[in-house]
């Protein structure tokens, strides 16, 4: 049996890990989109023939884990696609959104390339490819073992990262020998405001582990709501400006809305409008409400008392383009939450471009941003940034609230892995992190007793 790493190898996005069994069955774990600057060519080629993949198992719905599923189908994949119920619900909205954004972005990019006499880029997939992909989905609940074929069993364990996210535990019975592999997917943080904490998983021979925050600890947040309230007050009340928050449409937006809902219920939130400007976030919020079984007891208690964790009088959900454009023309103090979380695509780039040069405004960054993204550039508090090919002076205040991160830091990851007898883990592969983060995390894991910690390169193969 062997495993080959075709994405999220010494980088954060593009999760794709291909297992080939002794019988030749080819199992793909995730099929994610590479995101950020200079990733277009990476998304055109898989590194394997999609027609030869037998089955796809998804960890969760984030686009860097599912965003190339429609292209996989477009290029000839015809097998089953396994996911949790909530992951399929989210994929139904997120993949259509991804297709739409790609089409619109490609129109602008190809228009500029045509003017420069450069070859036009290929569209990765369209809505018809998304429909074809969704028709292949099979849904499975947590803790419900299922078989990909005789001798290959899979079970999902809650990883607490986003709604429906799961670690994937695979058991292989080959030639009177049993091997087990666990893929963490992305691991959430304990005591999430909405979701359950990541749960332990059975002993594994091999582990594929994310390492996004392998070199850092989250800053302790004494009172996240108080911090958010201060940023809202300073921006919207004192400076009478706009607070612009890039936020992932799934989970992060709802966590922000939940915090603002609590502040409103407590009578602390200033009487200013709050806009969720993202068609995807609007749909994702509805999906969240349909999947309350994934919520933790605290928010379930709040919903029972308040009636709705994601709605209050000053909150407005926006889907129409003309409504979004009107926000840029408006001078009123307000809060605008918009996708994407890394500020790499979608309406948020327009809001940042229209508001970044005004010193009364604030851009609040509330989660991880891949190193190549606009969000990561803004975290460095530069004097200038380029958006849609134009240079903008950064006059707006830049605030960072790391407490909203949905990724476990290195201490939380090691605690998550403490359910394992480290001496029984034959190899631990680090994925979904940049190389400096992975090297730092490798050292910490070896100190924790994991003897064989490996950092795969793009396309590298290992025999198990």
N, C-alpha and C positions, 0 to 999 in steps of 0.2 A: 504494500500500500504506500502511496506517496501523496504529498501535498505540494501544490504550487501556488505562489502568491502573485496575483495579477493586479493588485491594487491595494491602496492604503499600506504600501510597503515603503517604509522610511518617509512617508507623507501621511497627511491626516485624512484625505478624502479618497474616494474611488474603491471602497471595500469590495474585494473579489478574491475568494480563496477556493481553489479547486482541489478536491480530494478524488483520487483515482483508486478504486479498490483493487484487490488482487484479481478479481474477476473481470476487471476493466470497466466497471460502472463509474461514471463521472458525475460527482455531486458538487455543485457550486454553492458555496455559502456567500450570500449577498451578491448583488450586481449593481454597484454604486457608480454614480457619476463623479468624475474628477472635477473639482471646483477650484476657482481661482485663476490667476493670470497664467497664460501660456499652457493651458491644459487641453486646448481644442484637439490637438493631434492624438493625445492619450485616449480621448473618448471615441475616436474613430475605429480603433483596433483593439480587440479584446486580448490578443495574445494566445487565443485558442479558437477553434471553430465552434460557433454556437450550435451548429447542427449535431455535434458530437456530445453535447451536454445532455445527460439523462434526466436530471432533476435539479431544481433550484430551491434552496431553503433560506428564507429571509429572517434576519434578526429583528429589524424594525423598519419603520417607514421613511426615515430621513432620506433625502435624495442622494446623499453620498453613500447610501447603502442600497437604494432601489432605483436610482435615476436612470440606469441603463437597461432596466428590465424590458421596456418596450423595444429598444434597439436589439436586444438579444433575440426577441421573438421575430422582429423584422428580418434578422439575418438567419433565421432558420430553426431556432429552438422551438420544440413542440412538446416538451415534458411538463410535468406538474410543477406548480409553484406553491410551496407551503408557507403559511404565515399564521399568526394569531388572528382572531376575529377583528380586534381593534386595528391591527396593522393593515389588514385588507381594507377596512373602512377608510383609513387615512390614505392608503395608496390610491383609492378610487378618486380622491380629490387632488392629491399631491402630484400624481403623474400627469393628469390632464393639465394642471397648472404649469408643470415643468415643460410640457410640449408647447403650450401657448407662449411662455416666456422665451423659450429657445427660438421659436419662429419669429417673434417680434424683434429679439436681439439680433438674430441673424440677418434680418432685413436691413437693420441699421449698419451692421458690420459689413455686409456685402456691398451696400451702397458706397461706403468709404473705400472698400477694396477695389471696386470697379473704377472709381475715380482715379485711383493710384495705378490702375492697370494690373492689379494683382488677381490671381485666380480666386474664384468664388468658393466659399466653404460649403460643405454638405450639411443639410439638416439631419440631425441624428435620428429623429422620428417625429411622427405627427399623431394626431388624435386617433386615427384608425389603428395605428400600432398599439396605442394605449388600450383601446377596446379589446384588441386581440390578446394582449397580455393578461388583462383582468379576467378573461374567460378561462384562463388556465389555473387560476388560484384555487387552492384547497385550504380551508380554515381549520385550525386545531387550537384547542384551549391549553392553558398551562397544565402541566402534570398529567397530560394525556398522551402516553406513548403511542407512536404510530410507526409503521414500517415503510421504508422506501422500496425495499425488496426483501426477499428472504435473507435473514442474517444481518440486516441493517436497520437498526431501531433508532428513533429520534424522540427526544422529549424536550419541551420548552420549560425554562425557569425564568421567573420575573426578574428583570435586570433593573427596573426602576428608573429607566432613562427618559423615555417618553411613553405616551399611552400605547400599550400593546408590546412594548419592547421586551425582548427575551434573549437569554443565553441559550445556546443550542448544544444539547448533550447527545452525542452520537455513540452508539455501541455497534461494533463490527465483530461478527463471529466468522472467522476465516480459518479453514484448515485446523480445526480443533483448538483455535487460539482466539481469545477475545481481546480486542483493543477498544479503548474509549478515548474520544476526543471531545473537548469542551471549547466552544467558541463563545467568548463573553459578549460579542456584539459590543455595544457601548454601554458602559456601566454608569448608572445614576448615583446620586448622593443619598446617604441615609437621611431620614427625616425630611424628605421632600415635602413641599407645602401642599401638593395635590396627590402625588402618587405614593404607592407603597415603597418601602425601602427595598434595595436589592436583596434577593434571598440566596442562601447557600445552595450549592449543587453537589452531586455525588463525586466521589473520588474519580479523577481522570488520569489516564496515562499521558495524554498530550493536551496542552492548553494553548489556545490562540487568544491572546489578551490585548485589549486596547491599551494605549499608553499616552493618550492625549495630554494629560497633565502629569506625566511621569517625572517631571523635574520641578514641580512646584506644589505648594500648598495654597488652598484658597485662603484669602484673608478672612480672619474671624469677623463675622457680622453680628455685632451686639444686638442691633434691632434693624432688620432690613426695612420694615415699614417706615420707621422713623427716618432712615436715610433717604428713602424714596420721597417721603413727604417734604423733607428739607430741599431736595432738588426741585420738586414741583413748586414750592413756595418761593425759593430764590429766583427761579426762572420766570414763573407766570405771575407772581404777585409783586415781587420787588422790582424786577427788571421789565415786567409786562411783555415778556417774550414768549417764544414757542419752545416747548420741550419735545425734541424729536428722538424717538427711541426705536432703533432697528431691533427687531425681535423675530425670532423664528415663529412662523405661523402656528406651529403645533407646540403645545406645552408652555413655551416661554411667554407667548402673548397671554395665554390664559392665566399663568402665574402672576403676571403683572396686573391683569384685570382683577383677579381675586384679591390682590393686595390693595388695589385702589377701591374695590368694593368694600373691603373691611374698613378702610379709612373713611369712606363715605358713611357707612353705617355707624361709625363711632363719632361722626360729626366733625372730623378733622380735615377732610379734603376741601380745599378752596372751591368756591362755586365757579369753576371754569369747565368748559367742555372738554371731554376726553374722546378722541376719535380712534377707533381701530380701523385703519385704512388698508384693508387687504381682503380681497374676495376669498382667498384661501383661508385666512384666519377666521373669517365669519363662518365658513363651512366647517373648519376644524373645531370651532367652539361647539357647533351643533353635534359633531361626532363625539366630542368630549362628554357632552350631556347624555348621549346615548350609551356611554360606556362607563357609568359611575361605578360599576363593579371593580374597576381598576383603581378607584380612589382609596386614600387612606381614611381611617376613622375620624380624624380631625375635621377634614373638609366635609365629610358626610354629615357630621354633627352640625356644622355651620349651615349647610344647605337645608337641613331639617328645621333650623331656627329661622334662617333668613329667607329661604325660599329659592334663592338663586345666587350662586357664587360669582356669576359672570354677567351681572346686569344691575345698573343703578341709574337714577334719573338723568345724570349728566353724561352718560355713556352713549356713544353713537357708533354703530357698526356701518361701515361704508363699503359698498361694492362697486358702484357706478364710477366710471372714469371722470365724468364731469364733476362729481362731488369731490373726488380726489384733487382735481385741478383747482377747484374753488378754495381748498385749504391753502394752497400756495398764494392765492391772491388775497386771502383774508389777513388782516393785521391784528386780529384778536388774540390775546393770550390763550394758549390751549396746549393740550398734550396730544401728540400724534404718535401712535404705535403702528409700525408698518413693517412688512417683510421685504427683504430677507434679513436674517439675524446678522449675517456677515456683511451686510450692505453691498452685496455683489450683484444683485438683480432685483427686479420688481420696482414698486412705487417708492420704496425708501430712498433709492438713489436720487430720484427727482426731488423728494423733500429735503434731502441733505444738500443737493446742489442749489436749491432755492433759498436755503436758510443758513448756510454755513458761513456766509460773509457778514452776518449781523451779530454784533457782540452781545445783544440782548438775549439771544437764543442759546440753547444748550443741546448738545448731542450726547445722549446717555447710552453707553455701551454696556450691555447686560449679560454677555456670554462669550463663549469661545469664538475667536475669529481665526481662520487659517492664515498663515503668514503672508500669503499672496493677496489677501482680500483688502478691500477698502476699509473695512472695520478695523483690521489689524494696523493699517497705516494711520488711521485716526487715533488709535490708542497711543501712538508714539508722539502725539500732540505736535504734528508738523506745522510749518508756516503755510505750506501750500499742499493741495492734493489735486489730482486729475480725476475728473468725473465726466463720463461721456466724451472723452478726448479734450476737454477744456480744463484749464488750470483755474482753481479757485483758492482764494486766500482764506485761511482758517481763522476767522475772527470769533466764531461761536465758542462758548465754553465746552470743553470735553470732559465728561464725567464717566467714571467706570464703577460699576457695581458688580464685583466678581461673585457675590453671594448667589446670584441667579444662575450660575453655571449648572448645566445638567450633567456634567461629567465629573466623576469622582477624581479627587487629586491623588497623589501617590500614597499618602497615608491611608485614604479610604479604599484605594485599590488593594493595598496589601491586606487591609482588614477583610475585604471581600474575599480574597484568596486564602484567608486563614482557615477556611473550611476544609482545605486540602492538607494531606500529609505531604509536605514538600519533597521529602525523600523518595516518594513513590511516583512523582511526576517525572517522566523520562525526558521530556523536552517542553519548554515553554517558549512560544513564539510571540514576539512583540510586534503588533501592527497598529495602524491608526494613530501615528504620532510622528513628529519630525525627529530626525536622527539625534540631535542633542538631548531631547526629552527621553528618547529610548535608551540612550547610553547611560543617562543618570538613573533611570528606573531599573535598568539591568543590574547595576551595582547594588541597588537597594534590595532587589529580589534575591540576589545571591546571598546577601547578608541574612535574608529571611529563610534561607535553606534551600532555595531552588538552584540546583547545581548546573543545569543545562538551559541557559537562557539565550535564545538566538534572535537575531534581528535580520529578517529576510530582506533581500533586495528585490526590486521589481522583476518578476519573472523567475525568481529562484525556486528550485525544486528540492524537496527533502524526502528521503525514504524514511518511513516510520517502521 
